[in-house]
Amino acid sequence: MIDFGEHLPEKKSLDLTPMIDVVFLLLIFFLITSIFSKPSLPLNLPEAETAQMAGEQDVSVAVKLDGSILLDGKAITAAELYPALRARYEGVEKRGVTLVSDKGVPFGRVVEVMDQAKKAGADNISVLAEQKK
């Protein structure tokens, strides 16, 4: 065996390529899923400069342009709204409602829905709007 005198230590390092690949995949995943985080109802939401992203509420009430009401995506009449919300709030501490309304809906209809939610025991009523651009 031939010995040339100096022995250079082997460089030991971690290969970061797989970790970087995973980080980029997660970044792409979150960017793509954030695009689809809009409400699934085809409503023309009003715009507000102070609109903020709110946390997910327990109950979602939508008022469509024709005046029909949806409770968590299911059609319901105005007379059925109070009993349905009352039943939903049985034994629940956090009683929040997210109100989604088309911007063409008369304000009186929106106030009527808010009143029914408040009478049913809603502590917090959030109104969904789009951020002005």
N, C-alpha and C positions, 0 to 999 in steps of 0.2 A: 504494500500500500504506500502510495506516495503522499507525503505530508508537506504542504507548502508553507507551513509556519503559522500563518494567521487563520484563525477560525472566526468567521463572522457569525454573530448570533442571528438566528432566524427571527424575522419580524412576525409577531403574532398579533393579528387584529381581527376584529369582528367585521363580517361582511354586512354592511348596512343596507344593501340594495333591497332585500326582501322587506325590511321594515319601512323603507321609503315607499315601496310599491303599495303596501297596506295603507299607509297614511294617505297617499293620493287616491286610492280607491274609496276610503272613507270620506275624503273631502268631496269627491265626485258624487257619492251617494247622498250626502247631506245637501249638496247644492241642488241636485235633481229633486229630492223629496220636498225641499222648501218651495219649489215652484208650484207643487200641487197642494199646498196647504191652505188654499182658499176655500171658502164655503162651497159645498156641493150643490146648493140651490142656485138656480139661474136667476139671481136678483140683481137689479141695478142699484147698488148700495150708494147712499149719499156719501159725499166727501167732506172731510174735516181736516184742518191743519194740525189739530191736536190729537188726532186718532193715534191710539197705541195698541200694541199687541197685548191681548188679555190672555190669562190662563184659561184652560178648558173648564167650562162650567158644567154643572150636573145636568141642567135642562136647557134646551134650545127651543125658542118659540120664534117662528117666522111668519111674517104677514106678507102675502104676495100682493101684486098689483091689483088683482081682482077682489081683494079683501078676504080671501080664504086664509085660514090659519093652519100652520103645521106645527105639531109638537114633536120634537126630535125626528122630523122628517115624515111624520104620519099626519094625514089630513084629519082635522078635528073642527067641530063647530064652536062658535063663541060660547054657547051654553054649556058645552062639555069641557071647556078649558079650565074653569075653576075646580070642578070635582077631580079632574085628571091631575092637576097640579097639587091639590090637597092630598090625594092618594100618594103622589110621588114623594111628598115631603114628610110622610109618616115616619117618625123615628130617625130623621136625618138632621144632623146639626148644621151642615153647610147648605144653605138654601139659596143658591144663586141661579139667576136666569140670564141667558144671553138672548137679547131681543134683536132679531134680524128683520129689517123691513126694506122693501123696495122704496126708492126715494119718491115715487109717484103716489104712494099710499097717503090718503088724507090723515092729517095729524090726529084727528079725533079717534080714528080706528086704532092707532098706535097707543093713545092714552087709554082707551078702553081695555086693550090687552095688558098694558102695564098695571092698570087698576085691578084686573082679575088676578094677576100674579101676586100683587101686594096683598090682596085679601086672602089669597091661598097660603100666605106665610113667607113669601120671598123676602130675604134680608137684603139682597144685592141684585140690582137689575143693571146689566151692562148692555149698552146699545152698540151694535157692530157698525162700523163705518170704514170706508177706505181712506188711506192717507192721500192728501192732496199732493199732486206732483208739481 
